[in-house]
Amino acid sequence: MRDAGCGQVEASWSGREVRVIGWVHRRRDLGGLFFVDLRDRTGLLQLSFGPDWSDAAGLELVAELNPEDVVQATGVVAPRPEPNPDMLTGEIEIRVSSLRRVSVSDALPILVYQPPDEELPSEELRLRHRILDLRRPEMQRNLRLRHVATNAVRASLTEQGFVEIETPLLTRQTPEGARDYLVPSRVHRGRFFALPQSPQLYKQLLMCGGFDRYFQIAKCLRDEDLRADRQPEFTQIDVEMAFVEQDDVFRAAEKMFARIWRDGLERDLSVPFRRLPHAEAMERYGTDKPDLRIPWEIRDFTDALTGIGFGIFDGAARAGGRVRGLVLPGGAALSRSRIAHYDKLAQEAGAKGALWLKRTADGWSGPPAKLVGEEVAGMLDAEFGVGEGDLVFFVAGGDAESSPALDRLRRAAARELGAVDESGEAWLWITEFPLYHRDPDTGLPVPAQHAFTMPADPDPERLREDPLSVNAVADDIVYNGIEFASGSIRCHLPEVQRVILEATGLTPEEVEARFGFLLEAFRYGVPPHGGFAVGMDRVVAEMVGCASIRDVIAFPKTAAARGLLERSPSSVTPAELEELGISVTGGTGGDGA
């Protein structure tokens, strides 16, 4: 039906007759002359219609075309009288001799051609009419780049000797930090499959099965509350390697990301990435996902500011806490109302608030200012670099409260004061994670990543007696303050793996019932192994500069976990439920619209 795509017609074809087909992107009537921008996946092409070169039927039809009608045009390639440098084909047009309308579009609920000065429709409306939204050039660009990135993953890992293997979607429940989606079995009434939160156990079993380099572009599903960077179903680059140490895993991941950036963005990455231990990241930045494009670091002001008579600081120190803070160069320009805004941010992050101290040409101001004598002022200048025009935020208390608050202040204030190096990219590995965190509700140890990570000290007795003191051979890749990947060396020692699982509160019988198949595989010569998993949607969103991963997924769910286009989830009939042996209580019914 066409000789070339709209964006593939070249200036060297001038004088050649060609046939093209696509959507009417925009139509202009200049009093007897008509111009149509025709669009397909390859780009835009101007069609021109005039009485000297177009037949009467074509002239009559072009006058009544709707946006998004599909038309087929035949004509001669000619130089464009006024070239458009913003179009790939902006030097040429097709002077249409004949035109055929292939299909008619109804009035559009959302526009595909969006004038530059108009805002996009609401996301809910865009998702409801996703077919039209996908035609927008931005969405076409996003999904094409996703395709390039996916191909780069496959190319890099294949070159490194990995084999792509698919793992099951119908599996059993495993503890991976979120709720499973459950699928009732019709054949085995009263029993349920679980949709995988990740292929974690299967990829470890593949290592036991002799495939020492595996990867998969895997669909993963988690029944959890959603945010801009979360979806109930998401795509994961899943990688596992046998007979390796941590450095081998690092090199494989770095090579893969370098290939993605080269093929997708035509940029070279500097490898190896910087490495930063987890404890050091928390101390210096208050987070295990620090944005190193921001030069500021958290400092410990406890020794300098306790004992000067400021009750809040002294009270925090007596309770075993600290006084930690951030020096904001040029921050003295912030108004009292803006400082109050940051105090509120600190409270929202779990602290009691943020105190402040300004140094200006007129001296010091802020709640502790009256207690800053010459000795303290000299220390603030010499040891902490607080100069004229600077502002310091302080958070007093335990690290569990002060670290999240200072991290939030650091990111927000850096954006407001222009301290983020937007031209740079900051890649790093966070290493030496704790093996467990304490669950605030139950008090039990909870795996910091998952329960299959090798302890740095695989002593079963220490794991039983003091599991929270043990670090893991685990790591994250962080890009500009965003977690891109998590990985680890896995625990291949069966007895240590049992203890790791039991420390989370499982009984020996529960461990056997839920993970006996894995532990049995470990009885037959399990190789040391490790790997990593990358959130593909999040990576592509950063590559194209989207705030939400929904803009790089063809058919995403809303924040309420609904598919607005297909109106899912939907109700099912009583007969279907009866066949599955299920009865439903509560709920609103309906079709998910």
C-alpha positions, -999 to 999 in steps of 0.1 A, spaced: 0 0 0 30 23 1 64 28 -15 80 42 17 71 54 52 64 91 56 97 98 72 116 78 47 109 99 16 142 116 6 151 148 -12 170 128 -38 137 114 -49 126 147 -64 105 141 -95 97 105 -86 61 94 -82 55 77 -48 26 63 -29 23 68 9 -3 61 35 -9 72 71 -29 94 95 -40 130 89 -19 148 115 -29 183 105 -47 200 76 -44 236 64 -66 254 39 -49 284 22 -77 293 -2 -76 268 -30 -44 252 -18 -45 225 8 -16 211 29 -18 179 50 8 167 73 7 129 69 20 108 98 31 72 104 56 55 126 86 68 106 76 105 108 58 134 91 55 143 55 38 173 39 12 166 12 2 195 -10 -30 198 -31 -36 223 -59 -58 225 -90 -27 224 -113 -16 189 -101 -44 173 -81 -75 156 -96 -110 170 -88 -119 141 -66 -88 146 -45 -94 183 -41 -130 176 -30 -119 149 -5 -91 168 11 -114 196 20 -135 173 43 -107 153 59 -108 148 97 -78 146 120 -67 109 123 -85 98 91 -63 72 73 -55 83 37 -35 69 9 -19 95 -15 -1 92 -48 20 120 -62 54 134 -72 81 143 -47 90 180 -51 111 206 -33 91 224 -6 88 261 -13 94 270 24 115 242 40 107 233 76 139 225 95 120 209 124 108 180 102 130 152 90 114 156 55 111 194 58 129 200 25 103 182 4 66 176 -1 45 153 -22 23 171 -48 -7 148 -46 -23 137 -79 -49 113 -63 -61 107 -28 -81 79 -12 -96 78 23 -90 44 37 -108 49 70 -127 77 88 -120 89 123 -147 100 147 -144 133 166 -113 129 189 -117 128 227 -80 138 229 -58 154 204 -29 136 188 -15 169 173 -9 190 205 -2 227 198 31 236 217 13 261 239 -14 238 252 -11 214 281 -17 177 277 -50 162 287 -52 147 322 -34 114 326 -67 96 333 -81 108 300 -50 98 282 -50 63 297 -87 59 289 -80 67 252 -45 52 252 -47 42 215 -48 79 205 -22 88 232 2 62 218 1 80 184 16 111 199 52 116 187 65 116 223 50 82 230 62 69 197 97 81 207 95 66 242 85 31 230 110 31 202 138 39 226 126 12 249 129 -12 219 165 -1 213 174 -4 250 159 -39 251 179 -50 221 210 -35 237 204 -57 268 201 -88 247 231 -80 226 254 -72 255 244 -102 276 246 -126 246 281 -113 238 290 -120 274 279 -156 271 245 -154 288 216 -176 276 180 -162 276 157 -186 293 120 -181 302 107 -191 337 71 -199 348 45 -173 354 24 -198 374 44 -206 405 40 -207 443 41 -180 470 75 -168 482 83 -140 506 97 -112 485 85 -81 503 51 -75 487 18 -93 483 14 -119 456 -13 -120 430 -30 -153 434 -45 -174 406 -71 -201 416 -66 -236 402 -97 -251 385 -81 -285 384 -69 -285 420 -98 -268 438 -90 -248 468 -53 -243 458 -37 -213 442 -8 -204 420 10 -172 426 22 -149 399 60 -143 404 73 -111 421 106 -120 404 122 -151 389 146 -152 419 143 -189 429 140 -202 393 172 -184 383 190 -200 412 177 -234 402 190 -227 367 224 -222 382 220 -256 399 209 -270 365 242 -261 348 232 -229 329 259 -208 345 249 -176 327 212 -168 324 191 -138 316 155 -129 310 135 -98 301 109 -109 327 74 -98 336 70 -95 374 39 -88 393 34 -74 428 1 -65 446 13 -33 462 4 3 465 15 22 434 36 53 429 49 71 398 77 45 396 56 14 405 32 -7 386 14 -40 395 32 -56 365 66 -44 355 95 -55 334 128 -67 349 161 -74 334 170 -106 353 205 -119 353 223 -147 372 258 -161 370 275 -191 385 312 -195 396 315 -158 402 325 -133 429 309 -99 434 334 -81 410 324 -104 382 287 -94 387 297 -57 387 316 -60 354 287 -78 337 262 -51 348 285 -22 338 291 -36 304 253 -40 299 245 -5 310 273 9 288 258 -8 258 223 5 267 236 41 269 257 38 238 229 23 216 200 43 231 215 77 239 247 77 219 267 84 250 297 66 265 296 56 302 327 58 324 332 24 340 338 10 365 312 28 386 321 43 419 315 21 450 302 34 483 294 12 514 259 14 527 269 27 561 290 55 546 261 65 523 237 67 552 261 88 572 271 112 545 238 115 525 211 100 548 200 75 521 212 45 503 201 62 470 222 94 471 222 118 442 259 126 439 252 155 414 245 174 446 279 184 463 265 188 498 271 162 525 255 157 559 278 167 588 278 158 625 276 190 646 271 172 679 304 181 695 303 217 682 268 225 693 261 205 725 270 222 757 263 257 745 230 258 764 206 250 736 181 226 751 170 207 720 206 199 710 216 189 746 185 168 750 191 149 718 227 141 729 216 130 764 191 106 748 218 90 727 211 109 695 231 134 675 229 168 659 234 165 622 230 191 595 235 204 561 254 236 550 236 253 521 260 277 503 239 308 494 210 295 514 208 326 535 187 341 506 158 318 516 130 336 532 114 327 566 84 312 548 107 290 527 126 279 558 93 270 574 85 249 543 117 229 549 108 225 585 75 209 574 94 186 550 116 174 578 85 166 599 69 148 570 100 126 568 97 116 604 117 141 623 104 166 649 115 194 626 145 212 612 163 240 631 183 266 612 211 291 615 220 318 590 252 337 586 249 372 570 268 404 569 248 414 600 258 383 620 240 351 629 202 345 630 180 316 638 168 298 669 203 289 683 219 322 671 221 339 705 242 311 718 268 312 690 298 329 706 332 336 690 345 301 697 315 283 682 314 308 653 351 301 646 344 263 646 315 266 623 336 286 599 369 266 601 356 231 605 323 232 587 328 259 561 298 281 571 305 313 553 287 346 549 255 341 530 251 304 540 223 286 558 226 255 580 197 231 586 200 209 617 180 178 627 185 166 663 177 130 673 183 94 664 197 86 630 165 67 620 147 101 622 174 125 611 187 106 580 154 105 560 147 142 570 182 154 560 180 134 527 147 151 519 160 185 527 192 180 507 173 170 476 146 197 478 169 226 488 195 216 461 168 219 434 156 252 447 191 267 450 203 253 417 229 230 433 221 200 412 246 195 383 219 188 357 245 182 330 261 154 348 254 117 355 263 101 388 265 63 388 275 43 418 273 9 435 260 9 470 277 -21 487 278 -39 521 241 -37 528 228 -51 561 214 -86 558 183 -76 577 162 -47 589 140 -49 620 103 -49 612 88 -20 632 56 -38 638 67 -73 647 103 -66 658 115 -96 637 144 -94 613 132 -87 577 156 -93 547 169 -60 535 167 -72 499 156 -108 499 162 -140 520 186 -156 495 216 -133 499 250 -145 512 260 -131 546 293 -114 547 299 -136 578 281 -169 571 284 -181 607 251 -198 616 256 -191 653 260 -154 648 230 -154 625 209 -170 652 221 -148 681 225 -114 664 211 -114 629 208 -76 627 246 -72 631 254 -92 599 261 -75 566 252 -90 532 272 -94 500 246 -73 483 246 -42 462 225 -16 443 231 4 413 221 41 418 218 66 390 213 103 399 197 93 432 174 66 416 178 29 423 182 12 390 192 -23 401 197 -46 430 220 -76 432 239 -99 455 260 -130 458 235 -157 468 237 -180 497 246 -215 483 252 -231 517 220 -251 526 224 -249 564 231 -212 563 201 -207 541 179 -225 565 191 -202 594 185 -171 573 149 -181 566 143 -192 602 156 -158 615 126 -142 598 102 -161 620 96 -192 599 96 -226 617 118 -254 603 87 -271 591 75 -239 573 110 -235 557 108 -271 544 72 -267 531 79 -235 513 115 -238 502 123 -275 503 125 -277 466 154 -251 466 172 -267 495 169 -301 478 185 -287 447 214 -274 468 221 -310 479 235 -320 446 266 -297 441 253 -261 440 278 -237 424 286 -203 440 264 -178 422 251 -143 421 233 -118 399 213 -87 396 179 -74 385 172 -41 368 139 -22 367 136 -18 329 107 6 330 125 29 354 157 29 333 138 38 301 118 66 319 151 82 329 166 78 295 137 97 279 132 122 308 97 111 319 85 116 355 64 85 354 71 50 341 35 50 328 49 70 298 72 42 287 47 14 291 23 8 263 -7 -1 284 -1 8 321 -24 7 351 -35 38 370 -24 46 405 -55 27 416 -43 -4 397 -70 -1 370 -67 -6 332 -88 23 319 -86 13 283 -98 -23 287 -116 -16 319 -99 -40 341 -102 -56 367 -137 -68 358 -163 -89 376 -169 -125 366 -201 -145 366 -213 -167 395 -209 -198 372 -172 -190 366 -166 -186 404 -185 -218 411 -163 -237 386 -133 -225 406 -148 -232 440 -147 -196 450 -173 -174 467 -169 -136 468 -179 -114 497 -179 -76 497 -166 -57 467 -185 -33 444 -189 -54 413 -192 -36 381 -170 -39 350 -140 -19 362 -149 12 342 
